[in-house]
């Protein structure tokens, strides 16, 4: 590539859904002949893809914009915080352009305004079939079919829809990303198949509400292979399960038809893993949150899932200290943990989000009480997680290697999603390769991670 190539720096913040947005923007930049560079000094302009869900994320995004401005001076902002342009302009009036999430055209228009493309379609065949070493960042690479990926080669996020139809009082995502818009199932499956052919061994299915997939399209049938597949979670998962990769479901709401994917797990079609954001167990608090409030039925279904699929891993997130939460309701949440015996849990002390309806609710919980409850909650879950992992000692598990070095290898089991769950340390895995599947005998465990040695 010539030295006159226009160079773009890129900062990607936020959740996996935002990461997929970043991948699409980066791919389009490369298709148009721009070079992606890893430093501010080398860039002609910098794009910052922001997060704006909670106050801490907003501040992180503003800090990243400020750093890019200080180091480079020419900054284009996109992503969720872009929906609050006034906040960005107040802190950083010198940014060149601001756009919201999924607005790829606006990002490209802003780049074009600063750096008119010099791409010659008769000369530059981009993306190439080979990985471009110059665009590698955190394992990034590119492919003629799948574009630039910001994940390691052996796993990838598969975004099946945008937006959300829920109006949870603590959340402003619908105001940023809009209502649910599902991708046609054949589009999803074509992308998934290309990813697997490119070397992806694990597909992480993401959206704002995976269970609602296809409802906006009335579960329309689409042509796939030699038949038809409905644009619906169960049918999509069954088809993904035929591609030969691990399939892991994230952001699943506990609707009744989730029971159908449990059957796919028992058949080995998809991983026995569900990421379900319960948020709380008290019917009154769930109602204030505008979440499904039948907590008793939710618990019944959790127990039923475990009975039908004993190897299932259940991960969830919770909010403690929500406005109006009483001590007895918090104790009820701890009791829920005892009975549900969830494997992986994340929790947050409630934090007001600018524009969220929950800000108007009475009964704000004092900050010191929120933090005290969060500590008790995490201590309770640590005991549960440690006990559940201890039971795996002496068993043999299948694992996917993430990386290896002189101290051994780090891998993940079916129970471990990348970056949010635990890992499996393989003491004798020095010669293993990323993306390799291995069988490991578990020898040790703590409250998060496992340790073991290769079988055979």
N, C-alpha and C positions, 0 to 999 in steps of 0.2 A: 504494500500500500504506500502511496507516495507521501512525502513529508507535508504536502499541501492539504492532506485530508483534514476535514473539520473534526475537532476532538471534543467529546462530551464526557464530563464527569457525572457520576450518578450516586445518589445516596438513597437507600431504600429502608424505610422504617415501617413499623406496624406488624400486623398479623399476617398469616399465610395468604389470606385473600389479597392483601395489599402487595405481597411479594409476587403473586401471579400478575397483578397489574404492572409491576415493575418489569417482569420478564417480557410482557407484551410490548411495552414501550421500548425497551432495549432492543428487542428483535426488530421492530420497525426502524429504529435508528440505524441499525446495521444494514438492513435491507436497502436503506437509502444512502448507504455509503459512509456514514459517520463512523469514526473510530471511538470506542469506549475506553477511557483511560482511568487508571486507579488513583490518580492524585489531583489535587486542586491545581497545582502548578502547571500540569500538563494540559489542562482543560481550557477550551475556549469559552465554554459555558457549563454550568452545573445544574442538573435537575435534581430536586429534592422531593421524593415521594413521602408524604407526611401521614401521621396518624393523629386523630383528634378525638378519641373516644373518652378518655379520662384526663383529668388535669395533669397527671404526671406525663402522659403521652403528648399532650399539647405542649408542655414545657420542653420535653425532649425534642419535639419537632421545631419549636422556635429556636432552641439552642443550635440545632443542626443547620437551620437556615442562616442564623447569625454567623456560625463558623464558616459556612460556605461563602458568605458575603465578605467576611474579613480576609479569607484566604484567596478568594478568586475575584469577587466583585460582581460577577454576572450570574444571577441565580433565577431559575424558573421553578415555581412551586406547584405541585399537584397533590392529589390524594385527599383524604377525608378532611383534614384541616383546611383544605382549600375551599370548603363550603362555608368557612367563616373567614372570608377574605379580610374583613375589617380587623380581626384579631391579628392577622399576619401583617397588614399594612401599618397598624398602630405600632407594632414592635419593629418592623423592618420595611419602611416605606420605599426602599430602593430596589425591592425585588422586581424583576422584569415582567413577570406574568404569573397569574394565579388561576388554577383550574381545580375542579373537584375530582373525586375518584372515578375511574373508568372513562375519563374524558381524554382518550388517547389523541383525538384529532386536535384538541386545543394545545396539548403538549407539543405535538409536532409542528403546529402552526407557530408557536412561540419560538421553537428551535429554528425553524426556517427564517423567522424574522431576524434572528441574531446571526445565524450561520446558513446562508443559502446553500442548499446541497450541491455538491460537485460530482455527484454519482453519475457515471457513464454506464447505462445499462448494457451497452455492447461490449464493455470491457470487464466490469466488476460483477461477477456472478456471486452474489452474497445473499444469505449465508452460504458458506461452503459446506461440503460434506465432511470436512475435517474440523476438528476443534481449532478455534483461533486462540492461540496462547495469549495474545495481547488483550483479549477480553475476559480472561479468567479473573474472577474475584469471588472468593469463598466457594470455589468449585464451579464457577460459571463456565459454560461452554456453549457452543451453538451447533445447530444441525439444520440441514436444508428443510427438514420437515417439521421439527419441533421448535426451532428458534433457540434463543439464548435462555439457559436455565440458571437460576441462582442457587439451586440446590446441588448437592453432589450427584454424580452421574447415575447412581444406583437408586435414587428415590426422587419422586416429583409430586408436587401438589396438583390435583385435578379439580379445577373449580367448575362446578356444575350449574351454578346459578348466581345471580346478583340480587342484592336487595332482600327485603324481609317484609312480610305482611303483619307481623306482630307489632304491638305498640307498648312494649314494656316501659314502665314509668322511669326506670333508671337508665334507659338507653336512648341514644340519639342516632343510631345507625340508619334507621329508615329516612331520617331527614337528610342524611349524607348520601346514602346509596339507593334510596327509593324503595318502591315495592318490589316484591318477588318477580324476577324475570328469569325463567329457566332456559337453559340451553337445550335444543332438541337432542334427544338421546343419541341419535346417530352421529351428531357432531362430537358429543362427548366420547363415544366409543371409538371413533376414528382417531381422535387425539390420543386416547389411552393406548390404542394399538400401536401408534407410531412411537409413543414413549417407550413401550415395552421393547419394540424392535430396536430402539436406539440404545438399549442397555439398562433401562429402568427396571428394578426388581421389586419396587414397592410403590403403589399408587395411594396417595393420601387424599381421599375425597373430602372436599371442603365447600362450604357455602355459608350463608347466614342461618339457614334452616334446611338441612339435608332431608328431613322427613317430608317437607312440603314440596320437594322437587316434582315439577310437572303439573302441579295443581292449576297453575295459570294457563297451561296449554291443554287443560282438560285431558291430561295423560295421553296425548295424541300418539298414535302408532307411527313408527318410522321404519323404513327399510334398513335391514342390517344383515349382512351375509346373504343367506338364502331364505330369509324369513322376515318377520316383523317383530319389533320390540316396542313396548309402550314407554312413553316418557314418564317413568315412575320409578321411585327409589328401588323397590324390590326387583323389578325387571332389569333395571340398569345394573344393579349389583350382580345379578345372575350372569349377565353378559360379560361384565368386567371379570368375573371369576373364571371365565373360560380363556383368559389371555395369558395365564401362566405366571402372574405376579401376585405378590401380597396385595390385598385390597383392604384398606383401613378406613373406617367411617368416623368422621368428625362432625360436631355440631348437630347431633341428632336429637330432635324433640321427642319425648316419650308418647307419641301417638299410638293408637292400637295396632296400626299396620307394621309397627316396628317388630312385632312378634314374627312377622314373615321373614325378616332377615336373620332372625335367630336360627331359623331352619337352614338357611344357607350356610351359617357358621357351623352347625352340626354336620353338614355335608362336606365341609372343608372347602367351600367355594370362596368364601371371604374370611378374613381373620376374625377370630372370636374376640372382638374388641368393639366397645361402644363408648363414644365420648358424648355424654348427655349432660347439658348444663341445667341441673336441677334448681340451683340458686337458693332454695330454702325448703323446709318441710312443713312449716306452719301454714295451714290453709288461709289464715287471715293475712299473713305477710305475703303469701303468694298472690292473694287477691289484690293487695295494695300494689304489688309489683306488676299486676295484670299478666300473671303467668298461670298455666293450668293449676288449679287449686286442689285437685283430688289427691292429696299426698298419700293417703291410706292405700288407694288403688295403685299409685306409683310404687309403693313399697311391695305390694302384692306382686306386681309385675316383675320387679327386680328379683324377687325370690323365685318366681316362675322361670325367669330367664336362666338363673343359676341351676335350677333343677333340670331344665331342658338342655342346657349347654354348660356343664360343670367347669369347663376350662375358660369360660368367658372372663374377660377383663373389663371392668367398668370404671371409667374415669368420669369425674364431674367437677363442676365449679360451684362455689357458694358465695353468698354475700352475707356478712355478719354486720350487725349494727345498722340495719336498714331503718329508716325513720319509723318510729312507733314500736320497734321490736322490744318486747319485754324480756326480763330475765327468764321467765317460765317458757317463753317461746324459743329463746336461745337454748335452754335445757332440752326442749323438745327436739331441736336440731341435733344436739349431741346424742340423744337417744336414737334418732334416725340413723346416725352413723354407726352406732352399735349394732343395730339390726341389719342394715343394708350391707355392711362390710364391703364398702367400695375399695377398689384396689388403688386407684390413683385419684387424688383430690387436690384441687387448688382452691384457695379462699382469699377474699379481699374484704377489708373493712370498707364499708360504704363510703364513697366519696362523691359529693355533689358534682354533677356534670352540667356545665352551662347549657341550658335549653331543655333539660330533662324534667318531666312532669313531677318526678319524685321530690324535686326541690320544694314543691308547694305543700308537701305533706307535713302534718304536725308531728310532734314528738321526736325531734332530732335527738339522737343518742350522743351523749358527750364523747369527745374524742378519746379520753382515757379509758372509758368503758368499752368503746369499739375495739381498741387495741388489746385490752385485757381479754375480751371475748375471742378475738382472733387468735391470741396465744393459746387459750384453752382449746379452741377448736383444732388448731394445728397439732397440739400435743396429743389430743385424742386420736386424730387421724394417723399420727406417726406410730402410735401403738398398734393400730389396726394394720397399717401397711407393713410394719416390721413383722408382725405375727403371720400375715399372709405370705410374705416372702420367705420366712423361715421354713414354711411347709414345702418349699420347692427344693430344699437341700436334699441331695441324693437322687433327684430326678434328672432325666436327660431332656434337654429342650433344643428346638431348632432355633438358630439365630442368624441374623444378617449382619455381616461385618461392616462397620462404618470406617474404621481406620486401624492401622497396625504400626507398631514401632518396636524399639528395643525392649520395652517393658511388657510387651504382649499386645493384644488386640482389644479394641472396644467394639462391642456388637450390641444388637438389640434383639429381644425376643418378640413374639407376637403380642406381648403385653406392653411393649414400649414404643410409643410414638417418638419421633426425633424431636429433641430440644425441650420437650415438656415432661417426659416420663424418665424413668431410670435407665440404666445401661447395664450390660453384662461385660465384666472384665474377664478376658480369657488369658490366663497366665502364660500359657505356652503357645500363644497365637502370633508370634513374631513374623512368621512367614505367610500369614493370611493376607488376602487382598480385599479392598473395599468392594462391596457388592457380592461377596461370596457367601453362600449358605453353608453353615456347619452345624454339627451336633455337639452339644456341650453338656458335660456332667456338672451340675451345680454343687459347689463345695462350701459356699459362704453366702451370707446375706445380711444386709442392714435394713434400715427403714426405707431406702430408696433403690439400692443397686444390688446386683448379684455378682458372684465370682465363681469361676469354674475352670475346667480344663477340657480340651478336645477329647472326644470319644474316638477311639481308633487312631 
